[in-house]
Amino acid sequence: MSAQVVKPRIRGFIATNAHPDGCAANVRAQVEVAQASLPGTGIDNVLVIGSSTGYGLSSAICGCFGYGASTLGVCFERPSTEDKGASAGWYNVAEAHRLAREQGRSFETINGDAFSEEIKQQAVDALKARFGKIDLLVYSLAAPRRQGADGTVWNSVLKPIGSSHSAKTINLRSGAIEERTFDQATDQEIADTLMVMGGEDWADWVETLRDNDLLADSFRTVAYSYIGPQATQAIYRFGTIGHAKEHLEATAQTLNERLSADLRGGAWVSVNKAVVTQASAAIPGVPLYIGILFKVMKERGLHEGTIEQIVRLYRDHLISDGVPATDDGGRIRLDDLEMTPEVQATVDGIWNEVTTERVGELLDYEGYQRDFRQIFGFDVNGIDYDAPTEVHRELS
């Protein structure tokens, strides 16, 4: 085994390593929230696609530790070796496995490409052998590319549709306020992004489970999305990704009609609050918006991380006898606190005023950077980053 001192290798929105102890501490903190906030029983089996980071990780934790469900996760992470560290997601899942084993719970992970038929079949085999029918499927996949069964590869892009767009943003290396211009997407890029981030694969997962008689009565499924403010909509909601999310929402409506008729179940898209992720850090304008938003919401006592939101999602919407509360588009709105008129008006005012010289005054820039580092297990309270730690962590 190889104990190493692990120092962060982070440049802007790119991180190439992770600290196993910091990632483990993050998972323990989320487990504590789930167990303090949720009843401990109520679901038999949960399947989470994209279970290793962000909202997917919180969903797996809430299922297993908050409701006592046997939980199967699917993710695509870099494992550790005897002398090389793993990705943050691998370390997250390793700690979730350890805690589940320690507490006598069932938490399993399949590591591989969730788009592939091979991984879908592995999930089916595992469910038939050790789980049974699924009560809840969470689809939280955020992949940049997809490969079809015939070898076709689709890559998602982040571009505006219809015209080029200039966006105010913050340089995460220097803290400077800048403006970037993006060319409009081609028709092929729009179509490719839809194939990666639309609802087709979510529907494929549901149909695969149905075909194998693995959907429980009252089965429910949810996929995650984001809408965001006016300031970022040209590049996000009205761009290629937003176009794909519209397809995701249309898929939810189709699935919901079938599931409600056949199983007294349902399917929904949950629009979640903006949080710091490696993916969101790469979206022009979003880090700047999040820095402003966090400052405003923290000052009002409204700030939530992923675990607090997923607790609300499970408790108030998914794990109940009633139908989830939705907006006019049939979407669950966990971004309700973010999008209140008072919060958005304050954010808009700051957005228009912010300059490089006023970043420290008008943004929670340090909080943003700290949250980003913590995704990878760095800057976590209670961790001795000068001490060697075992970098090889296995799933057990």
Secondary structure, DSSP 8 states (H G I E B T S, - for coil): --EE-----EETTEE----HHHHHHHHHHHHHHHHHHS-S-S-SEEEEES-SSHHHHHHHHIIIIIH--EEEEEE------SSS---HHHHHHHHHHHHHHHTT--EEEEES-TTSHHHHHHHHHHIIIII-SEEEEEE----SEEE-TTS-EEE----BSSS-EEEEEE-TTT--EEEEEE----HHHHHHHHHHHSSHHHHHHHHHHHHTT-EEEEEEEEEEE----HHHHTTTTTBHHHHHHHHHHHHHHHHHHHHHHHHS-EEEEEE------HHHHTSTTHHHHHHHHHHHHHHTT----HHHHHHHHIIIIISSSS-----TTS-EETTTTTT-HHHHHHHHHHHHH--GGGHHHHS-HHHHHHHHHHHTT-S-TT--TTS-EE------
